[in-house]
Amino acid sequence: MIGTIIGAIIAGLIIGALGRLILPGKQNISILMTIVIGIVASLVATLLLGAIFGYNNSGGGIAWWYWIVGAILAALGIVAYGRITSKSV
């Protein structure tokens, strides 16, 4: 159980960081929110690829599609978070 939680936090950190790297310029978002958005993006990517599209990494190795889709979703989440919390009018 604790290993799963630690794994989700580490995956969220990596996916959140990849999401930030995809976006040009500076994002005004904390590291904690980057991790949270990365964890959510990772879970949504798993749901989309596994449950909805039936993707199964049956070949073994690294499941690259989960990381790619997760990073794209994290980038979208970071953009959405930035627009929601923006103080400009």
C-alpha positions in Angstrom: 0.0 0.0 0.0 2.7 2.5 1.0 4.7 1.5 -2.0 1.8 2.3 -4.3 1.4 5.7 -2.8 5.1 6.5 -3.1 5.1 5.2 -6.6 2.1 7.4 -7.5 3.9 10.5 -6.0 7.1 9.7 -8.0 5.2 9.1 -11.2 3.2 12.3 -10.6 6.4 14.3 -10.1 7.9 13.0 -13.3 4.7 13.4 -15.4 4.1 16.8 -13.9 7.7 17.9 -14.7 7.3 16.5 -18.3 4.1 18.5 -18.6 5.9 21.6 -17.6 8.7 21.0 -20.0 6.3 20.6 -22.9 4.9 24.1 -22.3 6.9 27.2 -23.4 7.8 29.9 -21.0 7.4 30.1 -17.3 4.4 28.7 -15.4 3.4 30.2 -12.1 2.6 27.0 -10.4 4.1 25.4 -7.2 5.9 22.1 -7.1 3.2 20.6 -5.0 0.5 21.5 -7.6 2.8 20.2 -10.3 2.9 16.8 -8.5 -0.9 16.8 -7.8 -1.7 17.6 -11.5 0.9 15.0 -12.5 -0.8 12.3 -10.3 -4.2 13.2 -11.6 -2.9 13.2 -15.2 -1.3 9.8 -14.6 -4.5 8.3 -13.3 -6.6 9.8 -16.1 -4.1 8.4 -18.7 -4.3 5.0 -17.1 -8.1 5.2 -17.2 -8.2 6.4 -20.8 -5.7 3.9 -22.2 -6.6 0.9 -20.2 -10.3 1.0 -19.5 -11.6 3.0 -22.5 -9.2 2.1 -25.3 -8.2 -1.3 -24.0 -4.4 -0.7 -24.2 -2.4 -3.4 -22.5 1.4 -3.3 -22.2 1.5 -7.1 -22.9 4.9 -6.8 -24.5 6.5 -5.9 -21.2 9.1 -3.2 -20.7 8.2 0.5 -20.2 4.7 1.5 -21.0 5.6 4.6 -23.1 2.0 5.4 -24.1 1.0 5.9 -20.4 3.9 8.3 -19.9 3.3 10.2 -23.2 -0.5 10.6 -22.7 0.1 11.4 -19.0 2.6 14.2 -19.9 0.2 15.7 -22.4 -2.6 15.6 -19.9 -0.4 17.2 -17.3 0.5 20.0 -19.7 -3.2 20.6 -20.3 -3.9 20.5 -16.6 -1.1 23.0 -15.9 -2.5 25.4 -18.6 -6.0 25.0 -17.1 -4.7 25.6 -13.6 -2.9 28.7 -14.7 -5.9 30.1 -16.4 -8.2 29.4 -13.4 -5.8 31.0 -10.9 -4.7 33.9 -13.1 -5.2 37.2 -11.4 -5.3 39.2 -14.6 -8.6 40.6 -15.8 
